[in-house]
Amino acid sequence: MSVAPRKSLGQHFLVDDNILDVIGRLAELDARDVVLEVGPGLGVLTRYLAARVAHVHAIELDRRLEDQLADIERTDIHWGDALRIDVTAFAPRVHKLVANLPYNVATPIVAESLALPQIELWCVMVQREVADRFFASPSTKAYGAVSVLVQLAAQRTGFHPVSREVFRPRPNVDSALVAFRRVAPGAPPSVKRLVEAAFSHRRKTLANSLSLAGVVSRERAVAALAAIGREPAVRAEALAPPEFFALHDALQAAPST
């Protein structure tokens, strides 16, 4: 491996081919697919995908990897920050996200990609604790804003623990593959902001968290909670994902204070 992974970029390069067929199965790869890959690294997964799908769009921030990613068939390499690049401008149009995501941006990349209606299926390799958060149940430690956002848009279709030995450098945490398919448009921007604000002060009540985040006054939040049948002292983690849509609508109807 000629390029040393950078911890600052959350890089743990995939080096073991044995996991690739698991990714292919969970991603339900088809010869007609156009796939988005974020963080291709040394190109191990990129080459596997390119041999099986119609086209791959890979986004990479680290220009040191140009030689490793050169001349891969049916693949465009887009250099830059995946959170800033306009994926909707890619042609052909992507409809699956399949990636070994950099650890330090895995959660925001998944959260932002949910807003792209063209993406129909995700198969991502992430830290095990992140994978657990995506489909965590309400009132559990793992349940948070990303749990709500993912579950409002998608249904889990697959899960596979991943050995630390498939990466270099070997990470100090466990990883997992998680696959999920879109079943709904997901949270519009106003609901997304509400969800993120609700969990922004996790130890506070939901009404206090929304107030501290500057979304609405505590009094208005309490009135909206009452309208959806929730007590004033309820915390964000107690609400199931669909309740955030109901809370959003109730806040719009609640009188200003």
N, C-alpha and C positions, 0 to 999 in steps of 0.2 A: 504494500500500500504506500504509494509515493506521496500522498497528501495527508498530513497529520490532521485529524479531526480537531476542531476548535470547540472548547467547552462553552465559550461565550455565544456560540451559534447553536448550542444544543445538539451538536452533531454526534451521532453514534451510527457509523456507517454499517449498512447491512452487508455481510460478507459470506453468509451461508446460503447456498442455493436450495437447501432442503425445505426451507420455509416458503419458497416461492409458489409451489403448487397449492399450498394451503391458502395463500393469498388469492391465487387464481380461482380457486373453488368458491371462497367466500365473496369474491368480487363478481362472481357469475360472468366471467369474461366471455365475450362474444366477438367474432371477427368484424362485426359492424360497429363496435364500441369506439367512442372517442373519449379518452381518459385524461384527467388532470392528475399530475403527480407533483407534490410539493416536497422539496428537499431530496432530489434524486441522489445526491452524494456521489458515489463512485459509479453509479449507473447500473448496478446489479438488477434492481427491480425494473428500471427503465427498459433495459434490453429484453427482459422477460415479457413485459407488457407489449413492447413494440413488435415482438414476434407473433403476437396473438390477437391484436386488435387493429382497427383501421388507422388510428392515429393516437399519438401521445403528445400532450402539452406538458412539459416539465418546467417548473419554476425553481430557480436556484439563485441564492444570494452570493455564494462564494465563488468568485471568479477564478480561484486557484484550480477549480475542477474542470476548466474548459477542455483540457486534453482528454480527461476521462469520459467526457460527455459528447465528444465530437463524433460526427458521422454515424449516429444511431438511426437506423432506418425508420421511416414514418414517424419521426419525432422532431418537434420544435422545442428548443431550449429558450426559455424566457428568463433573462437575467434581471434580478431585482427582488424586492420585498413582496412576498406573496400577499401581504395584507394591504398593499398599495396598488398592485397591478390589476387592471380591469380585465378580469377573466371573460366577461361577456363579449369582449372584442375579439376573442380568439376564433380563428376559423381553421378547420371545421369546429363546430360548436361542441363543447364538452358536455357530457351528461353523467360521468362517473368520476368520483374522487377516490383514487387508490394511491396510498402513500405510506411510507415510513416517516411519520411527521417529526420534525425537530422538536425535542422535548420542550424547549422554552416557548414555543408558539403553538403547540398542538391545540390547546383549548380555544384560543381566539380564532385560529384558522377554521376549525370546525364550526364555531359559533357564527362566524361571518359567512361561511359557505352555505349555511342554511337559508340565507336570504337570496340565494341564486336559484330560482325555480327550475332552471334547466338541469340542475344536478338531481338525479333520480336515485342514486345509490352511492354509499360511502363504504370503503373498506380501508381502515386506517390502523396503523401500528402506533401505539401510544404507551405511556407508562400505565401499568396495571391500575393504579389508583384513579387515573384519568378515565380509563375505559369503564371502571366501575361507576364513576360519576354520571356518565352519559345516561344510563338507564336505572339510576338509583331510585328507590321508593321514597315518597314523602316521609318526613319525621325520622330520617336516618342521617347519620353523620355525613355520608357521601353526597346527599341530596343538596343541590344548589342551583344557581342560575342556569348553568349549562345543562343541567338535568332537565329543567323545565323547557328550555329552548329546543333541545334535541327531541324531547318527547312530544312537543306540540307539532313537530314536523315529520317525525319518522318512527319506524318500528324496527326493533332489533331483529336481524335475520341470522346472525352468527357471532360466535365468540370463540377465541382460541388463545390459551396462554402461550407465551413465547419465551424460550430459554434465553438467558443472558448471553449465551455463547454464540448467538447468531450475529452479534454486533462487535465492532471494534471502534473505540475501546469498549471493553466489557463494562456495562453500566452497573451502578450500585443499587439499582431498583429493578423490580420485575416489570415486564412489558406484556402486552396482549394485543391481539388483533380483534377488532370489533367491526362488524358489518351491520349496516342499517339501511332501510329503504324508505324513500319519501312516501308518506301516506296523506299529507296535508300541506298546504302552502306554508304553514308555520307562523311565527309571530311577526306581525308588521312592526315597523320601527318604533311606534309609540308603545306597543306592548313589550317589546324587547327592552326599552328604556325602563319601563315599570318593573320588569323582572329583575334587571340588574340593580336597580335602586332598592328593591325589596330585600335583596341579600347583601347589600353593601355594608350593613351594620348587623351582622348575624346574631349577635347577643341581645340586640334590642327587639322590642316588639315590632311587628310589621308597620304599624302606624307611625311609630317613632322613627323607624328606618327611612320610611318615605319622606317624613318631615326633615330629617337630618340631611337627606340627599337633595333636598330642595324641590321635590316633585310636587307635593301638595302639603297643606297644613295637616297637623295631626288630627284636628277636629274633622276635617273633610274626609281623611282616610278612615277614621272611626265610623263615620256615617256610611261610607261605601262598604266597609266590612259588615256592618249591620244589615245592609241591603242584600248581601249574599249569604247571610246567616252565620257570620263569624263574630266571635267575641272581640272586644277591643284589645285584649292582651295577647291575641294570637300572634305567633311568629311565622315568618315567611315559609319556613320548612314544613309547616303543617298543611299548607295549601297544595292540592293536586294541580298538575299543569293546567287543566281546563279552567280552574278557578281564577287563574290570572286573567284570562279573557273576561270572565264575569266581573272581576274586580275593576278591570280597565273600563268596562262599560258603566259600572256603578259610579266610578269616579267622574266620568263625563256627566253623569246625571246628578251627582251630589251638588248641593248648593255651595257656592263659594263663601269662605269665611274670612 
